[in-house]
């Protein structure tokens, strides 16, 4: 009888520990996902990036507060950059991404190109059509974004990178690595246990980028 009672107390204690751990993780996720929190505020040097003639400024955003033009921009850039990789699966995948991008827990880093720099850049007709109308409060056109969320993977709080999308003319200038370094800093500051992302195996350029240059897991 005594051993049975001891086993019961141990089981109860273990359950209590599990619940306390879950509660602690939930609190971490809730704090990190607060719509009032600007994750860029903790890292002022990462507000701006200049290299190889590229000059951009970063701004934060929330999925449920995106303006209609910004939603259209995200959809267009995703289509241009990703449709080819998904092929016939793209229509279905696009619907999923459209739901994810406006979720209240969706967080964004928007990349705004300096208006003077963008004026000197010779854009393709598609880039001009997409970028020219997305000048918000004089900050210059959006030329890329990172979409991320705070969630739980295998009982660990993680920062999950849903998308990192850049216009062609701002690629290969170190901006992608710069953004992922910032993401890692945000993850640590927010008490996340890891940064998680998903890359299609067929996308060898992206695979090489994430695996050879960054410390994030895939």
TORPA-4810 file (N, C-alpha, C, O; in nm, 3 decimals):
<nodes>
NODE_1_0.083_-0.121_0.000_0.000_0.000_0.000_0.087_0.127_0.000_0.057_0.226_-0.067_X
NODE_2_0.195_0.120_0.079_0.282_0.237_0.087_0.348_0.266_-0.047_0.358_0.382_-0.088_X
NODE_3_0.394_0.159_-0.117_0.457_0.178_-0.247_0.358_0.232_-0.349_0.393_0.312_-0.436_X
NODE_4_0.234_0.188_-0.338_0.131_0.238_-0.429_0.106_0.386_-0.407_0.091_0.463_-0.502_X
NODE_5_0.102_0.426_-0.278_0.083_0.567_-0.246_0.198_0.653_-0.293_0.177_0.764_-0.340_X
NODE_6_0.321_0.600_-0.280_0.440_0.673_-0.324_0.438_0.692_-0.475_0.470_0.799_-0.525_X
NODE_7_0.401_0.585_-0.547_0.393_0.593_-0.693_0.290_0.697_-0.735_0.311_0.770_-0.832_X
NODE_8_0.179_0.703_-0.663_0.074_0.800_-0.694_0.123_0.942_-0.675_0.095_1.030_-0.756_X
NODE_9_0.197_0.964_-0.563_0.250_1.098_-0.537_0.353_1.139_-0.642_0.357_1.255_-0.684_X
NODE_10_0.436_1.044_-0.684_0.536_1.073_-0.785_0.471_1.107_-0.920_0.514_1.197_-0.992_X
NODE_11_0.365_1.032_-0.951_0.293_1.058_-1.076_0.229_1.196_-1.073_0.230_1.269_-1.171_X
NODE_12_0.172_1.230_-0.956_0.107_1.360_-0.941_0.210_1.473_-0.953_0.184_1.575_-1.016_X
NODE_13_0.326_1.452_-0.891_0.432_1.552_-0.895_0.485_1.571_-1.038_0.511_1.682_-1.081_X
NODE_14_0.499_1.459_-1.109_0.547_1.466_-1.246_0.448_1.542_-1.334_0.487_1.623_-1.419_X
NODE_15_0.320_1.514_-1.312_0.216_1.583_-1.390_0.220_1.733_-1.359_0.203_1.816_-1.448_X
NODE_16_0.243_1.766_-1.233_0.250_1.907_-1.193_0.367_1.975_-1.261_0.356_2.089_-1.307_X
NODE_17_0.481_1.906_-1.268_0.600_1.962_-1.332_0.575_1.985_-1.482_0.616_2.086_-1.538_X
NODE_18_0.506_1.889_-1.544_0.475_1.902_-1.687_0.386_2.022_-1.712_0.407_2.099_-1.806_X
NODE_19_0.284_2.038_-1.627_0.191_2.149_-1.642_0.261_2.283_-1.618_0.234_2.381_-1.687_X
NODE_20_0.351_2.286_-1.520_0.425_2.409_-1.490_0.517_2.445_-1.606_0.531_2.563_-1.641_X
NODE_21_0.580_2.344_-1.666_0.668_2.367_-1.779_0.588_2.421_-1.898_0.630_2.515_-1.966_X
NODE_22_0.471_2.360_-1.923_0.385_2.404_-2.033_0.339_2.548_-2.009_0.336_2.629_-2.102_X
NODE_23_0.303_2.579_-1.886_0.257_2.714_-1.853_0.368_2.815_-1.875_0.344_2.924_-1.927_X
NODE_24_0.491_2.779_-1.836_0.605_2.868_-1.853_0.632_2.894_-2.001_0.660_3.007_-2.041_X
NODE_25_0.623_2.788_-2.083_0.645_2.802_-2.227_0.536_2.888_-2.289_0.564_2.974_-2.373_X
NODE_26_0.412_2.866_-2.247_0.300_2.945_-2.299_0.318_3.093_-2.268_0.287_3.179_-2.350_X
NODE_27_0.370_3.122_-2.148_0.393_3.261_-2.108_0.502_3.324_-2.192_0.493_3.441_-2.229_X
NODE_28_0.606_3.247_-2.224_0.715_3.296_-2.307_0.664_3.329_-2.447_0.696_3.434_-2.503_X
NODE_29_0.583_3.238_-2.502_0.527_3.260_-2.637_0.434_3.381_-2.636_0.437_3.463_-2.728_X
NODE_30_0.352_3.391_-2.533_0.257_3.502_-2.524_0.329_3.635_-2.517_0.291_3.731_-2.584_X
NODE_31_0.435_3.642_-2.436_0.511_3.767_-2.422_0.580_3.804_-2.553_0.580_3.920_-2.593_X
NODE_32_0.639_3.704_-2.619_0.709_3.730_-2.745_0.614_3.774_-2.855_0.651_3.854_-2.941_X
NODE_33_0.492_3.721_-2.853_0.394_3.747_-2.959_0.310_3.871_-2.934_0.221_3.902_-3.014_X
NODE_34_0.336_3.943_-2.826_0.256_4.061_-2.793_0.257_4.161_-2.909_0.364_4.199_-2.957_X
NODE_35_0.140_4.205_-2.953_0.133_4.300_-3.065_0.194_4.435_-3.031_0.225_4.514_-3.120_X
NODE_36_0.211_4.463_-2.901_0.269_4.590_-2.859_0.422_4.589_-2.865_0.486_4.693_-2.853_X
NODE_37_0.480_4.471_-2.884_0.626_4.459_-2.882_0.686_4.479_-3.020_0.650_4.410_-3.115_X
NODE_38_0.778_4.575_-3.029_0.856_4.596_-3.151_0.992_4.531_-3.130_1.076_4.586_-3.059_X
NODE_39_1.014_4.416_-3.191_1.137_4.342_-3.167_1.260_4.414_-3.220_1.372_4.388_-3.175_X
NODE_40_1.241_4.505_-3.314_1.353_4.582_-3.366_1.406_4.683_-3.264_1.521_4.724_-3.271_X
NODE_41_1.320_4.722_-3.170_1.358_4.826_-3.074_1.479_4.787_-2.991_1.553_4.873_-2.944_X
NODE_42_1.500_4.657_-2.972_1.614_4.610_-2.890_1.745_4.607_-2.968_1.851_4.585_-2.911_X
NODE_43_1.736_4.630_-3.100_1.856_4.619_-3.184_1.865_4.737_-3.282_1.854_4.718_-3.403_X
NODE_44_1.886_4.859_-3.229_1.892_4.979_-3.315_1.990_4.969_-3.432_1.958_5.017_-3.541_X
NODE_45_2.110_4.908_-3.414_2.203_4.901_-3.528_2.147_4.822_-3.647_2.194_4.837_-3.760_X
NODE_46_2.046_4.738_-3.622_1.989_4.657_-3.730_1.874_4.727_-3.802_1.810_4.669_-3.890_X
NODE_47_1.847_4.850_-3.764_1.741_4.925_-3.833_1.780_4.956_-3.978_1.695_4.965_-4.066_X
NODE_48_1.912_4.972_-3.998_1.959_5.012_-4.131_2.066_4.916_-4.181_2.140_4.857_-4.103_X
NODE_49_2.071_4.902_-4.313_2.172_4.817_-4.375_2.222_4.885_-4.501_2.142_4.925_-4.586_X
NODE_50_2.354_4.897_-4.514_2.414_4.959_-4.632_2.532_4.874_-4.677_2.622_4.844_-4.598_X
NODE_51_2.531_4.836_-4.804_2.641_4.758_-4.859_2.628_4.749_-5.010_2.518_4.732_-5.063_X
NODE_52_2.740_4.760_-5.079_2.744_4.743_-5.225_2.640_4.827_-5.297_2.575_4.781_-5.391_X
NODE_53_2.626_4.952_-5.253_2.531_5.042_-5.318_2.387_5.024_-5.272_2.298_5.096_-5.317_X
NODE_54_2.365_4.927_-5.183_2.229_4.903_-5.131_2.211_4.976_-4.999_2.296_4.968_-4.910_X
NODE_55_2.100_5.049_-4.986_2.069_5.119_-4.862_1.923_5.095_-4.828_1.833_5.137_-4.900_X
NODE_56_1.900_5.025_-4.715_1.762_4.991_-4.676_1.740_5.019_-4.528_1.835_5.032_-4.451_X
NODE_57_1.613_5.029_-4.492_1.574_5.048_-4.352_1.467_4.944_-4.319_1.379_4.916_-4.401_X
NODE_58_1.475_4.887_-4.199_1.379_4.785_-4.157_1.270_4.844_-4.070_1.294_4.935_-3.991_X
NODE_59_1.150_4.790_-4.085_1.035_4.826_-4.002_0.961_4.699_-3.963_0.957_4.602_-4.038_X
NODE_60_0.901_4.702_-3.844_0.825_4.586_-3.796_0.679_4.592_-3.842_0.629_4.699_-3.878_X
NODE_61_0.613_4.476_-3.841_0.472_4.471_-3.877_0.403_4.350_-3.816_0.469_4.255_-3.774_X
NODE_62_0.269_4.355_-3.812_0.188_4.245_-3.759_0.090_4.197_-3.866_0.038_4.277_-3.945_X
NODE_63_0.065_4.067_-3.868_-0.019_4.009_-3.971_-0.160_4.063_-3.978_-0.214_4.079_-4.088_X
NODE_64_-0.221_4.093_-3.862_-0.359_4.140_-3.863_-0.369_4.292_-3.879_-0.478_4.348_-3.869_X
NODE_65_-0.255_4.357_-3.903_-0.257_4.503_-3.922_-0.199_4.544_-4.057_-0.165_4.660_-4.078_X
NODE_66_-0.187_4.448_-4.148_-0.132_4.479_-4.280_-0.234_4.556_-4.364_-0.352_4.523_-4.364_X
NODE_67_-0.187_4.659_-4.434_-0.275_4.733_-4.524_-0.298_4.649_-4.650_-0.223_4.555_-4.678_X
NODE_68_-0.401_4.682_-4.724_-0.432_4.608_-4.847_-0.317_4.611_-4.948_-0.285_4.507_-5.006_X
NODE_69_-0.252_4.728_-4.971_-0.139_4.729_-5.064_-0.024_4.638_-5.020_0.040_4.574_-5.104_X
NODE_70_0.002_4.633_-4.890_0.111_4.548_-4.841_0.074_4.401_-4.857_0.160_4.319_-4.891_X
NODE_71_-0.051_4.366_-4.833_-0.095_4.228_-4.855_-0.074_4.187_-5.000_-0.026_4.078_-5.029_X
NODE_72_-0.111_4.277_-5.091_-0.096_4.249_-5.234_0.052_4.233_-5.268_0.090_4.145_-5.346_X
NODE_73_0.136_4.320_-5.209_0.279_4.311_-5.234_0.334_4.175_-5.191_0.407_4.110_-5.266_X
NODE_74_0.298_4.131_-5.070_0.345_4.002_-5.019_0.302_3.889_-5.111_0.381_3.801_-5.143_X
NODE_75_0.175_3.893_-5.153_0.123_3.789_-5.241_0.199_3.787_-5.374_0.234_3.680_-5.425_X
NODE_76_0.224_3.905_-5.430_0.293_3.912_-5.559_0.437_3.863_-5.550_0.484_3.789_-5.637_X
NODE_77_0.508_3.905_-5.445_0.647_3.865_-5.432_0.658_3.715_-5.406_0.748_3.649_-5.459_X
NODE_78_0.568_3.661_-5.326_0.566_3.517_-5.303_0.543_3.442_-5.434_0.609_3.342_-5.461_X
NODE_79_0.451_3.492_-5.513_0.419_3.426_-5.641_0.540_3.427_-5.734_0.574_3.325_-5.795_X
NODE_80_0.604_3.543_-5.745_0.720_3.555_-5.834_0.834_3.465_-5.789_0.897_3.397_-5.871_X
NODE_81_0.862_3.464_-5.658_0.977_3.389_-5.606_0.953_3.240_-5.587_1.046_3.161_-5.595_X
NODE_82_0.827_3.200_-5.561_0.803_3.064_-5.516_0.720_2.976_-5.610_0.725_2.854_-5.601_X
NODE_83_0.643_3.037_-5.700_0.554_2.957_-5.785_0.630_2.850_-5.863_0.584_2.737_-5.877_X
NODE_84_0.746_2.887_-5.915_0.824_2.793_-5.994_0.868_2.671_-5.916_0.876_2.561_-5.971_X
NODE_85_0.897_2.689_-5.786_0.942_2.577_-5.704_0.828_2.481_-5.670_0.850_2.360_-5.657_X
NODE_86_0.706_2.534_-5.656_0.592_2.450_-5.620_0.523_2.388_-5.740_0.457_2.285_-5.727_X
NODE_87_0.537_2.449_-5.857_0.476_2.395_-5.977_0.324_2.386_-5.965_0.258_2.483_-5.928_X
NODE_88_0.269_2.269_-5.996_0.124_2.250_-5.996_0.064_2.259_-5.855_-0.057_2.275_-5.841_X
NODE_89_0.148_2.250_-5.752_0.099_2.257_-5.614_0.082_2.401_-5.567_0.028_2.424_-5.459_X
NODE_90_0.128_2.498_-5.647_0.127_2.636_-5.603_-0.012_2.689_-5.567_-0.025_2.753_-5.462_X
NODE_91_-0.118_2.667_-5.647_-0.250_2.722_-5.609_-0.293_2.682_-5.468_-0.347_2.764_-5.393_X
NODE_92_-0.270_2.556_-5.431_-0.306_2.511_-5.297_-0.215_2.574_-5.193_-0.262_2.620_-5.088_X
NODE_93_-0.086_2.577_-5.221_0.010_2.633_-5.126_-0.012_2.783_-5.108_0.004_2.837_-4.999_X
NODE_94_-0.050_2.850_-5.216_-0.074_2.994_-5.210_-0.189_3.027_-5.114_-0.182_3.125_-5.040_X
NODE_95_-0.293_2.946_-5.116_-0.406_2.968_-5.025_-0.362_2.956_-4.880_-0.404_3.034_-4.794_X
NODE_96_-0.276_2.856_-4.853_-0.225_2.837_-4.716_-0.143_2.959_-4.674_-0.160_3.009_-4.563_X
NODE_97_-0.056_3.006_-4.761_0.031_3.119_-4.729_-0.051_3.246_-4.708_-0.015_3.329_-4.624_X
NODE_98_-0.159_3.261_-4.783_-0.243_3.381_-4.765_-0.310_3.382_-4.628_-0.327_3.488_-4.569_X
NODE_99_-0.347_3.264_-4.579_-0.405_3.256_-4.444_-0.300_3.284_-4.338_-0.324_3.356_-4.241_X
NODE_100_-0.183_3.226_-4.358_-0.076_3.241_-4.259_-0.029_3.386_-4.248_0.004_3.432_-4.138_X
NODE_101_-0.026_3.456_-4.360_0.035_3.589_-4.360_-0.046_3.694_-4.284_0.009_3.796_-4.242_X
NODE_102_-0.176_3.670_-4.266_-0.260_3.768_-4.196_-0.300_3.719_-4.056_-0.386_3.781_-3.992_X
NODE_103_-0.241_3.612_-4.009_-0.272_3.561_-3.875_-0.230_3.664_-3.770_-0.127_3.730_-3.786_X
NODE_104_-0.307_3.678_-3.662_-0.272_3.775_-3.557_-0.133_3.752_-3.498_-0.069_3.846_-3.450_X
NODE_105_-0.084_3.627_-3.502_0.048_3.596_-3.443_0.161_3.615_-3.545_0.278_3.600_-3.510_X
NODE_106_0.127_3.648_-3.669_0.232_3.668_-3.771_0.307_3.798_-3.743_0.246_3.902_-3.718_X
NODE_107_0.439_3.790_-3.747_0.524_3.908_-3.727_0.610_3.928_-3.851_0.647_3.833_-3.920_X
NODE_108_0.641_4.057_-3.879_0.713_4.088_-4.001_0.831_4.182_-3.977_0.829_4.265_-3.886_X
NODE_109_0.932_4.165_-4.060_1.036_4.264_-4.079_1.026_4.307_-4.225_1.052_4.228_-4.315_X
NODE_110_0.989_4.432_-4.247_0.978_4.483_-4.383_1.105_4.559_-4.420_1.158_4.637_-4.341_X
NODE_111_1.152_4.535_-4.541_1.274_4.599_-4.591_1.234_4.712_-4.685_1.177_4.687_-4.792_X
NODE_112_1.265_4.836_-4.646_1.234_4.953_-4.728_1.362_5.006_-4.791_1.458_5.038_-4.721_X
NODE_113_1.363_5.016_-4.922_1.480_5.070_-4.990_1.480_5.222_-4.985_1.375_5.285_-4.995_X
NODE_114_1.599_5.279_-4.968_1.612_5.424_-4.968_1.555_5.481_-5.098_1.589_5.432_-5.205_X
NODE_115_1.466_5.583_-5.090_1.402_5.637_-5.211_1.503_5.680_-5.317_1.479_5.660_-5.436_X
NODE_116_1.615_5.740_-5.275_1.716_5.784_-5.370_1.784_5.666_-5.438_1.812_5.668_-5.557_X
NODE_117_1.810_5.562_-5.358_1.875_5.443_-5.413_1.783_5.375_-5.513_1.827_5.331_-5.620_X
NODE_118_1.653_5.365_-5.476_1.558_5.299_-5.565_1.537_5.380_-5.693_1.504_5.325_-5.797_X
NODE_119_1.556_5.513_-5.683_1.541_5.597_-5.802_1.654_5.571_-5.900_1.635_5.582_-6.021_X
NODE_120_1.773_5.537_-5.846_1.888_5.510_-5.932_1.891_5.368_-5.985_1.965_5.337_-6.078_X
NODE_121_1.809_5.281_-5.925_1.807_5.141_-5.966_1.722_5.123_-6.091_1.610_5.174_-6.098_X
NODE_122_1.775_5.052_-6.190_1.699_5.024_-6.312_1.617_4.897_-6.290_1.670_4.786_-6.294_X
NODE_123_1.488_4.915_-6.266_1.402_4.802_-6.233_1.343_4.740_-6.359_1.333_4.805_-6.464_X
NODE_124_1.305_4.616_-6.348_1.226_4.553_-6.453_1.086_4.609_-6.443_1.050_4.670_-6.342_X
NODE_125_1.006_4.590_-6.546_0.869_4.643_-6.545_0.787_4.582_-6.432_0.704_4.649_-6.372_X
NODE_126_0.812_4.453_-6.403_0.738_4.386_-6.296_0.776_4.445_-6.162_0.689_4.471_-6.079_X
NODE_127_0.907_4.467_-6.138_0.952_4.526_-6.011_0.895_4.665_-5.994_0.851_4.701_-5.885_X
NODE_128_0.895_4.743_-6.101_0.843_4.879_-6.093_0.696_4.878_-6.057_0.651_4.957_-5.974_X
NODE_129_0.620_4.789_-6.119_0.476_4.780_-6.092_0.451_4.742_-5.947_0.360_4.797_-5.884_X
NODE_130_0.531_4.649_-5.893_0.510_4.602_-5.757_0.559_4.702_-5.654_0.490_4.732_-5.557_X
NODE_131_0.681_4.756_-5.677_0.747_4.833_-5.572_0.706_4.980_-5.566_0.705_5.038_-5.458_X
NODE_132_0.674_5.040_-5.681_0.656_5.184_-5.684_0.540_5.232_-5.599_0.542_5.346_-5.551_X
NODE_133_0.438_5.149_-5.579_0.320_5.194_-5.505_0.328_5.162_-5.356_0.235_5.192_-5.281_X
NODE_134_0.438_5.100_-5.313_0.445_5.059_-5.174_0.537_5.147_-5.091_0.610_5.099_-5.005_X
NODE_135_0.534_5.276_-5.119_0.607_5.373_-5.037_0.517_5.414_-4.922_0.414_5.478_-4.944_X
NODE_136_0.553_5.377_-4.801_0.469_5.402_-4.685_0.532_5.511_-4.599_0.644_5.496_-4.550_X
NODE_137_0.460_5.621_-4.580_0.507_5.731_-4.498_0.646_5.779_-4.539_0.727_5.815_-4.454_X
NODE_138_0.674_5.780_-4.668_0.800_5.830_-4.717_0.920_5.743_-4.689_1.033_5.789_-4.701_X
NODE_139_0.899_5.617_-4.651_1.011_5.530_-4.613_1.073_5.459_-4.733_1.170_5.385_-4.718_X
NODE_140_1.018_5.482_-4.850_1.070_5.413_-4.967_0.997_5.284_-4.993_0.927_5.234_-4.905_X
NODE_141_1.011_5.229_-5.114_0.937_5.108_-5.150_0.983_4.986_-5.071_1.101_4.974_-5.036_X
NODE_142_0.890_4.896_-5.043_0.925_4.769_-4.981_0.992_4.683_-5.089_0.941_4.671_-5.200_X
NODE_143_1.105_4.624_-5.055_1.176_4.538_-5.150_1.198_4.398_-5.094_1.273_4.318_-5.152_X
NODE_144_1.134_4.367_-4.982_1.145_4.234_-4.925_1.086_4.229_-4.785_1.048_4.332_-4.729_X
NODE_145_1.078_4.109_-4.730_1.022_4.093_-4.597_1.061_3.958_-4.537_1.097_3.864_-4.607_X
NODE_146_1.053_3.953_-4.404_1.064_3.827_-4.331_0.933_3.809_-4.254_0.890_3.900_-4.182_X
NODE_147_0.871_3.695_-4.270_0.751_3.660_-4.194_0.790_3.552_-4.094_0.839_3.446_-4.133_X
NODE_148_0.769_3.578_-3.966_0.803_3.481_-3.863_0.695_3.476_-3.755_0.616_3.569_-3.739_X
NODE_149_0.694_3.366_-3.683_0.599_3.348_-3.572_0.669_3.278_-3.456_0.766_3.204_-3.476_X
NODE_150_0.617_3.301_-3.336_0.666_3.231_-3.217_0.571_3.116_-3.189_0.450_3.136_-3.178_X
NODE_151_0.625_2.996_-3.177_0.542_2.878_-3.156_0.618_2.773_-3.076_0.728_2.800_-3.026_X
NODE_152_0.560_2.655_-3.064_0.623_2.546_-2.987_0.645_2.428_-3.079_0.554_2.382_-3.147_X
NODE_153_0.768_2.378_-3.080_0.805_2.260_-3.157_0.871_2.159_-3.063_0.974_2.188_-3.003_X
NODE_154_0.810_2.041_-3.049_0.864_1.937_-2.962_0.890_1.989_-2.821_0.996_1.964_-2.762_X
NODE_155_0.793_2.062_-2.768_0.795_2.115_-2.632_0.903_2.220_-2.610_0.943_2.246_-2.497_X
NODE_156_0.950_2.281_-2.719_1.050_2.387_-2.709_0.995_2.513_-2.775_0.943_2.506_-2.886_X
NODE_157_1.005_2.629_-2.709_0.961_2.753_-2.772_1.058_2.791_-2.883_1.179_2.797_-2.860_X
NODE_158_1.007_2.816_-3.002_1.093_2.846_-3.116_1.042_2.965_-3.194_0.923_2.998_-3.190_X
NODE_159_1.133_3.030_-3.265_1.096_3.131_-3.363_1.096_3.060_-3.497_1.200_3.010_-3.542_X
NODE_160_0.980_3.055_-3.562_0.965_2.984_-3.688_0.962_3.086_-3.803_0.874_3.171_-3.809_X
NODE_161_1.059_3.075_-3.891_1.065_3.164_-4.008_0.978_3.104_-4.119_1.012_3.001_-4.176_X
NODE_162_0.867_3.170_-4.148_0.777_3.123_-4.252_0.826_3.165_-4.390_0.822_3.086_-4.485_X
NODE_163_0.873_3.289_-4.401_0.919_3.339_-4.530_1.034_3.437_-4.513_1.036_3.516_-4.419_X
NODE_164_1.128_3.429_-4.604_1.228_3.535_-4.622_1.232_3.559_-4.772_1.288_3.480_-4.847_X
NODE_165_1.172_3.670_-4.816_1.158_3.698_-4.959_1.217_3.834_-4.991_1.188_3.934_-4.924_X
NODE_166_1.301_3.838_-5.095_1.364_3.963_-5.137_1.346_3.984_-5.287_1.341_3.889_-5.365_X
NODE_167_1.337_4.111_-5.327_1.335_4.145_-5.469_1.469_4.102_-5.531_1.571_4.105_-5.463_X
NODE_168_1.469_4.063_-5.657_1.592_4.017_-5.723_1.708_4.116_-5.711_1.822_4.073_-5.691_X
NODE_169_1.683_4.246_-5.724_1.794_4.342_-5.729_1.857_4.368_-5.592_1.962_4.432_-5.586_X
NODE_170_1.797_4.320_-5.483_1.861_4.337_-5.352_1.918_4.205_-5.300_1.966_4.198_-5.187_X
NODE_171_1.912_4.101_-5.382_1.970_3.972_-5.344_2.120_3.972_-5.370_2.171_4.056_-5.445_X
NODE_172_2.191_3.877_-5.308_2.335_3.859_-5.325_2.416_3.981_-5.282_2.520_4.012_-5.339_X
NODE_173_2.365_4.050_-5.180_2.437_4.164_-5.124_2.450_4.153_-4.972_2.476_4.252_-4.904_X
NODE_174_2.433_4.032_-4.922_2.449_4.010_-4.779_2.326_4.042_-4.697_2.326_4.025_-4.575_X
NODE_175_2.218_4.088_-4.762_2.099_4.129_-4.689_2.028_4.010_-4.625_1.979_4.020_-4.512_X
NODE_176_2.022_3.897_-4.696_1.956_3.779_-4.640_2.024_3.731_-4.514_1.957_3.699_-4.415_X
NODE_177_2.157_3.726_-4.516_2.231_3.684_-4.397_2.212_3.784_-4.284_2.197_3.744_-4.168_X
NODE_178_2.213_3.912_-4.316_2.190_4.018_-4.218_2.054_3.999_-4.150_2.044_4.011_-4.027_X
NODE_179_1.952_3.970_-4.228_1.818_3.951_-4.173_1.810_3.828_-4.084_1.744_3.830_-3.980_X
NODE_180_1.878_3.719_-4.123_1.875_3.599_-4.040_1.956_3.616_-3.913_1.922_3.556_-3.811_X
NODE_181_2.061_3.696_-3.916_2.135_3.727_-3.794_2.045_3.803_-3.697_2.047_3.780_-3.576_X
NODE_182_1.966_3.896_-3.752_1.871_3.970_-3.669_1.765_3.876_-3.612_1.728_3.888_-3.495_X
NODE_183_1.716_3.784_-3.692_1.617_3.687_-3.647_1.673_3.606_-3.530_1.602_3.581_-3.432_X
NODE_184_1.798_3.565_-3.539_1.860_3.488_-3.430_1.869_3.570_-3.303_1.847_3.519_-3.193_X
NODE_185_1.901_3.699_-3.317_1.907_3.788_-3.200_1.769_3.805_-3.137_1.755_3.803_-3.015_X
NODE_186_1.668_3.821_-3.221_1.530_3.833_-3.171_1.489_3.706_-3.097_1.425_3.712_-2.993_X
NODE_187_1.526_3.592_-3.152_1.493_3.463_-3.089_1.556_3.453_-2.951_1.489_3.413_-2.855_X
NODE_188_1.683_3.488_-2.939_1.751_3.480_-2.810_1.690_3.578_-2.709_1.666_3.543_-2.594_X
NODE_189_1.665_3.700_-2.755_1.606_3.803_-2.669_1.468_3.761_-2.619_1.428_3.795_-2.508_X
NODE_190_1.397_3.686_-2.701_1.261_3.642_-2.668_1.257_3.507_-2.596_1.150_3.450_-2.575_X
NODE_191_1.374_3.456_-2.559_1.388_3.329_-2.485_1.344_3.208_-2.565_1.295_3.110_-2.509_X
NODE_192_1.361_3.214_-2.696_1.330_3.098_-2.779_1.445_2.997_-2.773_1.561_3.035_-2.761_X
NODE_193_1.412_2.870_-2.782_1.513_2.766_-2.776_1.582_2.741_-2.908_1.689_2.680_-2.912_X
NODE_194_1.521_2.788_-3.018_1.579_2.764_-3.150_1.511_2.850_-3.254_1.403_2.904_-3.231_X
NODE_195_1.576_2.861_-3.370_1.515_2.920_-3.489_1.489_2.805_-3.585_1.578_2.724_-3.612_X
NODE_196_1.366_2.797_-3.635_1.327_2.686_-3.722_1.278_2.742_-3.855_1.213_2.846_-3.860_X
NODE_197_1.311_2.673_-3.963_1.260_2.711_-4.095_1.251_2.588_-4.182_1.312_2.484_-4.153_X
NODE_198_1.176_2.599_-4.289_1.158_2.489_-4.383_1.202_2.533_-4.522_1.164_2.641_-4.568_X
NODE_199_1.283_2.451_-4.587_1.330_2.481_-4.721_1.305_2.360_-4.810_1.331_2.246_-4.771_X
NODE_200_1.253_2.385_-4.930_1.233_2.276_-5.024_1.369_2.218_-5.067_1.461_2.294_-5.098_X
NODE_201_1.381_2.087_-5.069_1.508_2.024_-5.105_1.550_2.059_-5.248_1.669_2.063_-5.279_X
NODE_202_1.452_2.083_-5.334_1.483_2.116_-5.473_1.544_2.255_-5.487_1.611_2.284_-5.586_X
NODE_203_1.521_2.340_-5.387_1.574_2.477_-5.391_1.717_2.476_-5.337_1.740_2.512_-5.222_X
NODE_204_1.811_2.436_-5.421_1.949_2.417_-5.378_2.016_2.547_-5.335_2.099_2.547_-5.244_X
NODE_205_1.981_2.659_-5.399_2.039_2.787_-5.361_2.002_2.823_-5.218_2.086_2.867_-5.140_X
NODE_206_1.873_2.805_-5.185_1.828_2.836_-5.049_1.889_2.740_-4.948_1.929_2.780_-4.839_X
NODE_207_1.895_2.611_-4.985_1.955_2.511_-4.895_2.100_2.548_-4.865_2.142_2.542_-4.749_X
NODE_208_2.175_2.585_-4.968_2.315_2.620_-4.950_2.329_2.744_-4.863_2.417_2.751_-4.777_X
NODE_209_2.241_2.842_-4.886_2.244_2.966_-4.809_2.225_2.939_-4.660_2.305_2.983_-4.578_X
NODE_210_2.119_2.866_-4.625_2.088_2.844_-4.485_2.188_2.750_-4.416_2.219_2.768_-4.298_X
NODE_211_2.238_2.651_-4.488_2.323_2.551_-4.425_2.471_2.591_-4.420_2.543_2.546_-4.331_X
NODE_212_2.515_2.674_-4.514_2.657_2.708_-4.516_2.691_2.841_-4.449_2.805_2.864_-4.408_X
NODE_213_2.591_2.928_-4.437_2.620_3.063_-4.385_2.561_3.091_-4.249_2.604_3.184_-4.180_X
NODE_214_2.462_3.012_-4.208_2.390_3.044_-4.085_2.401_2.931_-3.984_2.432_2.816_-4.017_X
NODE_215_2.375_2.967_-3.858_2.380_2.868_-3.751_2.243_2.812_-3.718_2.229_2.735_-3.623_X
NODE_216_2.141_2.850_-3.797_2.005_2.802_-3.773_1.990_2.659_-3.820_2.060_2.614_-3.910_X
NODE_217_1.895_2.586_-3.756_1.865_2.451_-3.798_1.756_2.453_-3.903_1.683_2.551_-3.914_X
NODE_218_1.744_2.344_-3.982_1.638_2.336_-4.082_1.549_2.218_-4.053_1.453_2.194_-4.127_X
</nodes>
